[in-house]
Amino acid sequence: MTATKSITGSLITFVVITIIATAVLTISCTSGKEANGRIGIVVTIPPQAEFVRQIGGENVNVTIMVPSGASPHTYSPTPRQMTDVANAEMYAKVGSEIAFELAWLDKIIAQNRDMLIVDCSEGIILQENAGDHDHQDDGAEQSELDPHIWVSPLNAIRMVRYIYDGLIQIDPDSKAYFEGNMNPYINELEDLDRDIRDSIPDEGDRLFMVYHPSLGYFAREYDLTMLSIEEEGKEPTAAGLTDLIQQAEDHNIKTIFTSPQFNQQSAEAIARQIGAKVVIFDPLAEEYIMNMRSFVNELALALQ
């Protein structure tokens, strides 16, 4: 009887040790990966999510910190998002002093110090805001630099390459897969760039009006002039509004571009005065190439 108990006890001990060892091995093999085996990647804004998904394909799960429809100036992450950060292997920051990152990036990094940080703005020459200094009455972080680097397709190509470099650093065995995904997508971005250059008229003022100055890098890339309704992040004064209406009439502006994250009233007031239409362009839309093509089609009409 004693011998039987001893054998039974040894068998139970062996089974328990085997289960623990298997669990430890499983955890070590999936360290840094989510339950489905995909790599957890965190990005700040929706356009970056398209960049990551186009390269990473089936190998990635993407968490967007500032979701569609939210403003990077005021958004605060949810507990679920911070949990995703804690489990992520890489954070692709915009890196251009976008308001959300100024306010939250240090806290995000503190949540997961093992996470690879990729700076998508590296090598991109940042420019000052046109008519807007990221002024925030609610005390949010401020910057005098224009954070909207991604609206230039050539900047987007640079961002895609940095994300690719980060992914192969995390998962070098998938380098060929990532490269096979990235190259066709870069070709699409290059096609977009060429089509924009072909669409913009060579003659005329080459000036367009926006409510929020989110298209500065686009204007710089294609030698255009962006006229902003906002003044240092605030609604224009009565005198400023009168001046904008005069400029719009002088340049025969018939389209005003505005973003869904901001108040439309000033744009609509000017549009009524000059007989123009208001066109909504969301610089934070996730479907980057489709969104930019839609904007360029409207811009080409506006510049004719």
TORSE-177875 format. One record per residue (C-alpha): residue in three letters; x, y, z. Coordinates in steps of 0.5 Angstrom, whole numbers, m for minus. Example, Ala and Ser with C-alpha at 12.3 -4.5 7.8 and 13.67 -1.06 7.14 Angstrom:
 res  east north    up
 Ala    25    m9    16
 Ser    27    m2    14
! end
This chain:
 res  east north    up
 Met     0     0     0
 Thr     6     5     2
 Ala     9     3    m5
 Thr     3     5    m9
 Lys     2    11    m5
 Ser     9    13    m6
 Ile     8    12   m14
 Thr     2    15   m14
 Gly     5    21   m11
 Ser    11    21   m15
 Leu     6    21   m21
 Ile     2    27   m19
 Thr     8    31   m18
 Phe    11    29   m25
 Val     5    31   m28
 Val     4    38   m24
 Ile    12    39   m26
 Thr    10    38   m33
 Ile     4    42   m33
 Ile     8    48   m30
 Ala    14    47   m35
 Thr    10    47   m41
 Ala     6    53   m39
 Val    13    57   m38
 Leu    15    55   m44
 Thr     9    57   m48
 Ile    10    64   m44
 Ser    17    65   m46
 Cys    15    63   m54
 Thr    10    68   m54
 Ser    13    73   m50
 Gly    11    80   m53
 Lys     6    77   m57
 Glu    m1    77   m57
 Ala    m6    71   m55
 Asn    m7    70   m63
 Gly     1    70   m64
 Arg     1    77   m67
 Ile     6    83   m66
 Gly     2    88   m62
 Ile     4    95   m65
 Val     1   102   m62
 Val     1   108   m66
 Thr    m2   115   m65
 Ile    m6   117   m71
 Pro   m10   113   m76
 Pro    m6   114   m82
 Gln     0   110   m79
 Ala    m5   104   m77
 Glu    m6   104   m85
 Phe     2   104   m86
 Val     3    99   m80
 Arg    m3    94   m83
 Gln     0    95   m90
 Ile     7    92   m88
 Gly     5    88   m82
 Gly    m1    84   m85
 Glu    m3    78   m82
 Asn     3    79   m77
 Val     1    85   m73
 Asn    m5    88   m69
 Val    m5    95   m69
 Thr    m8   100   m63
 Ile    m9   107   m65
 Met    m9   112   m59
 Val   m12   118   m62
 Pro   m18   114   m66
 Ser   m22   116   m72
 Gly   m26   123   m70
 Ala   m22   125   m64
 Ser   m18   131   m64
 Pro   m10   130   m62
 His   m11   136   m58
 Thr   m16   134   m53
 Tyr   m16   126   m53
 Ser   m14   122   m47
 Pro   m13   115   m47
 Thr   m17   110   m44
 Pro   m15   104   m39
 Arg   m16    99   m45
 Gln   m11   103   m49
 Met    m6   103   m44
 Thr    m7    96   m43
 Asp    m5    95   m50
 Val     1    99   m49
 Ala     3    95   m43
 Asn     3    89   m48
 Ala     6    92   m54
 Glu    12    91   m57
 Met    13    97   m61
 Tyr    10   104   m61
 Ala    11   108   m68
 Lys    10   115   m65
 Val     9   121   m70
 Gly    15   125   m67
 Ser    13   132   m70
 Glu    11   135   m63
 Ile     3   133   m64
 Ala    m1   135   m58
 Phe    m3   128   m56
 Glu     5   126   m56
 Leu     7   132   m52
 Ala     2   131   m47
 Trp     2   123   m46
 Leu     8   120   m49
 Asp    12   120   m43
 Lys     7   116   m39
 Ile     6   111   m45
 Ile    13   110   m45
 Ala    13   109   m37
 Gln     8   104   m38
 Asn    12    99   m42
 Arg    20   101   m42
 Asp    21    94   m46
 Met    17    97   m52
 Leu    21    99   m58
 Ile    20   107   m60
 Val    20   108   m67
 Asp    20   116   m69
 Cys    17   117   m76
 Ser    19   124   m77
 Glu    26   122   m77
 Gly    30   126   m82
 Ile    24   130   m84
 Ile    25   138   m84
 Leu    19   140   m79
 Gln    16   147   m81
 Glu    13   152   m77
 Asn     5   152   m76
 Ala     2   157   m81
 Gly    m3   162   m77
 Asp    m3   157   m72
 His     1   156   m66
 Asp    m2   150   m63
 His    m5   154   m58
 Gln   m10   151   m52
 Asp   m14   154   m47
 Asp   m15   148   m43
 Gly    m7   148   m41
 Ala    m5   142   m46
 Glu     2   142   m48
 Gln     4   147   m54
 Ser     8   147   m60
 Glu    10   152   m65
 Leu    11   147   m70
 Asp     7   144   m75
 Pro     5   136   m73
 His     2   134   m80
 Ile     8   131   m83
 Trp     4   125   m86
 Val     0   129   m91
 Ser     6   130   m96
 Pro     6   123   m99
 Leu    13   123  m100
 Asn    14   124   m92
 Ala     9   118   m91
 Ile    14   114   m95
 Arg    19   116   m90
 Met    14   114   m85
 Val    13   107   m88
 Arg    20   106   m88
 Tyr    21   107   m81
 Ile    16   103   m79
 Tyr    18    97   m83
 Asp    25    98   m80
 Gly    22    97   m73
 Leu    18    91   m75
 Ile    24    87   m78
 Gln    28    89   m71
 Ile    22    86   m67
 Asp    21    80   m72
 Pro    27    79   m77
 Asp    25    72   m79
 Ser    19    76   m83
 Lys    23    81   m86
 Ala    22    78   m93
 Tyr    14    78   m92
 Phe    15    85   m89
 Glu    19    87   m95
 Gly    14    84  m100
 Asn     8    88   m97
 Met    12    94   m96
 Asn    14    95  m103
 Pro     8    95  m107
 Tyr     5   100  m102
 Ile    11   105  m103
 Asn     9   104  m111
 Glu     2   106  m109
 Leu     5   112  m105
 Glu     9   114  m111
 Asp     4   114  m116
 Leu     0   118  m111
 Asp     5   123  m111
 Arg     6   123  m119
 Asp    m2   124  m120
 Ile    m2   130  m115
 Arg     3   133  m119
 Asp     0   132  m125
 Ser    m7   134  m122
 Ile    m5   141  m120
 Pro    m5   147  m125
 Asp     1   150  m127
 Glu    m2   157  m128
 Gly    m6   161  m123
 Asp    m6   163  m116
 Arg    m4   156  m113
 Leu    m7   158  m107
 Phe   m13   155  m103
 Met   m16   156   m96
 Val   m17   152   m90
 Tyr   m20   152   m83
 His   m15   149   m79
 Pro    m8   149   m82
 Ser    m7   142   m83
 Leu    m4   142   m90
 Gly     2   146   m89
 Tyr     7   140   m91
 Phe     2   138   m97
 Ala     3   146   m99
 Arg    10   146   m99
 Glu    11   139  m102
 Tyr     7   142  m108
 Asp     9   149  m108
 Leu     2   152  m106
 Thr     0   157  m101
 Met    m5   155   m96
 Leu    m9   160   m93
 Ser   m12   159   m86
 Ile   m18   161   m82
 Glu   m16   160   m75
 Glu   m11   165   m72
 Glu    m6   162   m67
 Gly   m11   156   m66
 Lys   m17   161   m65
 Glu   m23   163   m68
 Pro   m21   169   m73
 Thr   m23   176   m70
 Ala   m29   180   m74
 Ala   m23   184   m77
 Gly   m19   178   m79
 Leu   m26   175   m82
 Thr   m27   181   m86
 Asp   m19   181   m88
 Leu   m20   173   m90
 Ile   m27   175   m94
 Gln   m23   180   m98
 Gln   m17   175   m99
 Ala   m22   170  m102
 Glu   m25   175  m106
 Asp   m19   177  m109
 His   m16   170  m111
 Asn   m23   168  m113
 Ile   m23   162  m108
 Lys   m29   158  m109
 Thr   m28   152  m104
 Ile   m26   152   m97
 Phe   m23   146   m94
 Thr   m25   144   m86
 Ser   m24   138   m82
 Pro   m29   134   m78
 Gln   m25   135   m71
 Phe   m27   143   m71
 Asn   m32   148   m71
 Gln   m35   149   m78
 Gln   m38   156   m77
 Ser   m33   161   m79
 Ala   m32   157   m86
 Glu   m39   157   m87
 Ala   m40   164   m86
 Ile   m34   166   m91
 Ala   m37   161   m96
 Arg   m44   164   m95
 Gln   m40   171   m96
 Ile   m36   169  m103
 Gly   m41   164  m106
 Ala   m36   158  m104
 Lys   m37   151  m102
 Val   m35   148   m96
 Val   m31   141   m97
 Ile   m29   137   m91
 Phe   m22   133   m91
 Asp   m20   129   m85
 Pro   m13   129   m84
 Leu   m14   124   m79
 Ala   m17   119   m84
 Glu   m15   112   m83
 Glu   m15   110   m91
 Tyr    m9   114   m93
 Ile    m9   114  m100
 Met   m16   114  m102
 Asn   m17   120   m97
 Met   m11   124  m100
 Arg   m14   122  m107
 Ser   m21   125  m105
 Phe   m18   131  m103
 Val   m13   132  m109
 Asn   m19   131  m114
 Glu   m23   137  m110
 Leu   m17   141  m110
 Ala   m16   140  m117
 Leu   m23   143  m118
 Ala   m22   149  m113
 Leu   m15   151  m117
 Gln   m18   151  m124
! end
